[in-house]
Amino acid sequence: MQDQQPSYYSILTANVRYDKNLSDSEKILYSEITALSVKAGYCFATNSHLAKLYDISKVTVSRRINHLKELGYLKVVVIRDENQQIKRREIYPITDPIIKTDNTPIINPAGESINKIDDTPIIRTDKGSITSINITSINKEVEEDAPQNNESESHVSEKKSFELWQNNWGFPNAIAQQDLHEWINDFGDELVTHAIEYALRSNVTARGADRYLWKVFDDYKKYKVTTVEQALKKEEEHQQQSSREYAAEKTRKKNYRQPVQKEKLPDWAENGYVAEKKESEMSDEGREELKKRLATFKRKEI
């Protein structure tokens, strides 16, 4: 499936524009999805394609789509084949978000009543005008962030990397499955397996596995790592660099904590020093005794 080409115009409805729960980036993404929507009213662009358009990560795209879904502005439909393998994802922009407490029906262009629990996506007519359709009759399974890719879907669950993930972190959720599928297509099952093993050696938990591996594969792309051998070499360089930085930090802390001994100057070197008069070490009695002994000594000489 080729990447979609956006329409010259996009749609940003008032309820999206003024929703304080949405960030500006999420509003722009909604607008982009409407520009990429085909006549049937949905956009089939992958997270990879949307990430490239705005120079952001696929994780960021996934989060923004999820938030738009939670607020009722998008409906995500996953199309599967007879073997339950995912063929594509369809993203429907919703013109009027669902308010669960409001049962007031709305009317579609054909004059038929549509209950509020039925999402109403934007579609384009042949002349480019905007209308709405009821898609509740479409018999398709809706899932959160199901895996999808430009190439044909491979059996991710049969890959060694999938098995390694499942054995150590539990069965991967829909987002993790999508990421595994994209990583395997980009880097191959062997390198993905190695990256998971590297994460396990680093004591990465299931909660942080997806985010950690994204950083690993971003580094692989940055340094053009395509084989396990190249990955091992890069890991060794990283370990050596970390060891050097740790040693330098340890030395810095040791030098910082070592007390500096300040030499004390002698009293005579201080400003305003006045020498003390030394008291005689001989007492008055001692002096009298000394006089007597001298007198006795002189008499003997005579």
C-alpha positions in Angstrom: 0.0 0.0 0.0 1.5 3.3 -1.0 1.5 6.4 1.2 -1.5 8.6 0.8 -1.1 12.0 -0.9 -2.8 14.8 1.2 -5.6 16.9 -0.2 -4.8 20.6 -0.8 -7.4 21.4 1.9 -7.8 20.0 5.4 -10.7 20.2 7.8 -10.5 21.5 11.4 -14.0 21.6 12.9 -14.8 24.2 15.6 -15.2 21.6 18.3 -11.7 20.4 17.6 -10.3 23.9 17.3 -11.6 25.0 20.7 -11.2 21.8 22.7 -8.9 22.7 25.6 -8.2 19.1 26.2 -6.3 18.8 22.9 -2.8 20.1 22.3 -2.1 22.2 19.2 -0.1 19.2 17.8 -3.1 16.9 18.2 -5.3 19.4 16.4 -2.9 19.6 13.5 -2.8 15.8 13.3 -6.6 15.6 13.2 -6.5 18.2 10.4 -3.8 16.1 8.5 -5.9 13.0 8.8 -8.9 14.7 7.2 -6.6 15.9 4.4 -5.4 12.3 3.9 -8.9 10.8 4.0 -10.1 9.2 0.8 -13.6 9.5 -0.6 -14.9 6.7 1.6 -14.1 8.9 4.6 -11.1 7.3 6.2 -7.3 7.7 6.2 -5.1 4.6 5.9 -1.8 6.3 6.5 0.6 4.4 8.8 2.2 5.8 12.0 5.5 5.7 10.1 4.1 7.9 7.3 2.6 10.4 9.8 5.8 10.5 11.8 7.9 11.3 8.8 5.5 14.2 7.8 6.1 16.0 11.1 9.5 14.7 12.0 8.3 13.0 15.2 8.5 9.4 16.6 5.9 6.8 15.8 5.2 6.5 19.5 4.2 10.2 19.6 1.9 9.7 16.7 0.3 6.7 18.4 -0.3 8.6 21.6 -1.9 11.5 19.7 -4.2 9.2 17.8 -5.2 7.5 21.0 -6.0 10.8 22.7 -8.1 11.9 19.8 -9.9 8.5 19.9 -10.5 8.8 23.7 -12.1 12.2 23.1 -14.3 10.8 20.3 -12.7 12.7 17.4 -11.4 9.6 15.6 -12.6 6.1 15.1 -10.0 3.4 14.2 -11.1 0.3 12.3 -8.8 -2.6 11.7 -9.3 -4.8 8.7 -8.3 -8.5 9.0 -8.2 -11.3 6.4 -9.7 -14.8 6.8 -6.6 -15.8 8.9 -7.1 -12.9 11.3 -4.0 -11.3 10.0 -4.2 -7.5 9.8 -4.4 -6.0 6.3 -4.7 -2.3 7.1 -6.0 0.3 9.5 -8.7 2.8 8.7 -8.9 6.1 10.6 -12.2 7.9 10.4 -12.4 11.6 11.5 -15.5 12.2 13.5 -17.4 15.4 12.9 -19.5 15.2 16.1 -17.9 13.5 19.2 -20.1 11.1 21.1 -21.6 12.3 24.4 -22.7 9.2 26.1 -25.3 10.9 28.3 -27.0 12.5 25.3 -29.4 10.3 23.4 -30.6 13.0 21.0 -30.5 11.6 17.5 -28.8 13.3 14.6 -29.9 13.3 11.0 -27.6 12.2 8.2 -27.8 13.7 4.6 -30.3 11.1 3.6 -32.7 12.2 6.3 -32.3 9.1 8.3 -32.0 9.2 12.1 -28.6 8.3 13.5 -28.2 7.6 17.2 -25.5 9.4 19.1 -23.8 6.1 19.9 -23.1 5.7 16.2 -20.0 7.6 15.1 -20.3 9.9 12.1 -17.1 10.2 10.1 -16.2 12.8 7.5 -16.3 11.7 3.9 -15.6 13.4 0.6 -17.9 13.4 -2.4 -16.7 13.4 -6.0 -17.0 17.2 -6.0 -14.9 17.6 -2.9 -17.8 18.6 -0.6 -18.0 17.2 2.9 -20.8 15.0 4.2 -21.3 12.3 6.8 -22.1 8.6 6.8 -23.1 6.1 9.4 -20.5 3.3 9.7 -22.1 1.2 12.4 -23.3 -1.3 9.8 -19.7 -1.9 8.7 -18.8 -5.4 10.1 -15.2 -4.7 11.0 -13.2 -5.2 14.2 -12.1 -2.1 16.0 -8.8 -2.3 18.0 -6.5 0.1 19.6 -3.3 0.8 17.7 -3.3 -2.5 15.7 -0.2 -3.4 13.8 -0.1 -2.1 10.2 2.7 -1.5 7.6 3.1 -0.5 4.0 4.3 -4.0 3.1 2.2 -7.2 3.4 1.6 -8.4 6.9 4.1 -11.1 8.1 3.3 -13.5 10.8 4.9 -11.6 13.7 3.7 -14.1 16.2 5.9 -16.8 14.5 9.1 -14.7 14.8 11.8 -15.5 17.4 11.7 -11.9 18.6 8.0 -12.2 19.4 8.5 -15.4 21.3 11.4 -13.9 23.3 9.3 -10.9 24.2 6.4 -13.1 25.3 8.5 -15.4 27.4 10.1 -12.5 29.3 7.6 -9.6 29.3 4.3 -11.4 28.7 2.1 -11.3 25.6 2.8 -8.0 23.8 -0.1 -5.6 23.6 -1.4 -4.1 20.3 1.1 -1.2 20.4 4.0 -3.5 21.0 2.8 -5.9 18.2 2.7 -2.9 15.8 6.2 -1.9 16.9 7.6 -5.4 16.6 6.1 -5.7 13.1 7.7 -2.4 12.0 11.1 -3.3 13.6 11.2 -6.7 12.0 10.4 -5.2 8.6 13.1 -2.5 9.1 15.9 -4.5 10.7 15.0 -8.2 10.4 14.0 -10.7 13.1 17.6 -11.6 14.1 18.6 -8.0 14.9 15.3 -7.4 16.7 15.9 -10.5 18.8 19.4 -9.3 19.7 18.0 -5.9 20.7 15.5 -7.6 23.0 18.3 -9.7 24.5 20.3 -6.5 25.1 17.3 -4.9 26.9 16.9 -8.0 29.1 20.6 -7.9 30.0 20.1 -4.3 31.0 17.2 -5.4 33.3 14.6 -3.5 31.4 11.1 -4.3 32.7 7.9 -5.0 30.6 6.6 -1.6 31.5 9.6 0.2 29.9 10.4 -2.3 27.1 8.8 -0.6 24.2 10.2 2.9 25.0 13.7 1.4 25.7 13.7 -0.5 22.4 12.6 2.6 20.5 15.8 4.3 21.7 17.9 1.3 20.7 16.5 1.2 17.2 16.8 5.0 16.8 20.5 4.6 17.6 20.7 1.7 15.1 19.3 4.1 12.4 21.6 6.9 13.5 24.7 4.8 13.3 23.5 2.7 10.4 23.5 -0.6 12.3 22.0 -3.4 10.2 23.6 -6.6 11.6 24.1 -8.2 15.0 27.9 -7.9 14.5 27.6 -4.2 14.0 25.3 -3.9 17.1 27.8 -5.8 19.2 30.6 -3.5 18.2 28.5 -0.5 19.0 27.6 -1.9 22.4 31.2 -2.5 23.2 32.1 1.1 22.3 29.3 2.3 24.4 30.4 0.2 27.4 34.0 1.5 27.1 32.7 5.0 26.9 30.5 4.5 30.0 33.4 3.0 31.9 35.6 6.0 31.2 32.9 8.4 32.2 32.2 6.5 35.4 35.9 6.4 36.3 36.2 10.2 35.6 33.1 11.0 37.7 34.4 8.8 40.6 37.7 10.6 40.6 36.0 14.0 40.5 33.8 13.2 43.5 36.8 11.8 45.4 38.8 15.0 44.8 35.9 17.1 45.7 35.3 15.4 49.0 39.0 15.3 50.1 39.5 17.9 52.9 42.1 20.6 52.1 44.6 20.9 55.0 45.4 24.6 55.6 48.8 25.2 57.1 48.8 27.5 60.2 51.3 30.3 60.2 53.4 30.7 63.3 52.4 33.4 65.8 55.3 35.7 65.0 54.1 35.9 61.3 50.7 37.2 62.3 50.0 41.0 62.0 50.4 42.9 65.3 52.4 40.1 67.0 54.0 41.2 70.2 56.6 39.0 71.8 55.7 37.9 75.3 58.2 38.5 78.1 59.4 35.2 79.4 59.1 34.9 83.1 62.2 33.7 85.1 62.2 30.1 85.6 63.8 30.5 89.1 61.7 31.4 92.1 62.7 33.9 94.8 63.6 31.1 97.2 65.8 29.6 94.5 67.6 32.8 94.0 68.3 33.2 97.8 69.6 29.7 97.9 71.9 30.4 95.0 73.3 33.5 96.8 74.0 31.5 99.9 75.9 28.9 98.0 77.9 31.5 96.1 78.8 33.2 99.4 79.9 29.9 100.9 82.0 29.1 97.8 83.7 32.5 98.1 84.6 32.0 101.8 86.2 28.7 101.0 88.4 30.4 98.4 89.7 32.9 101.0 
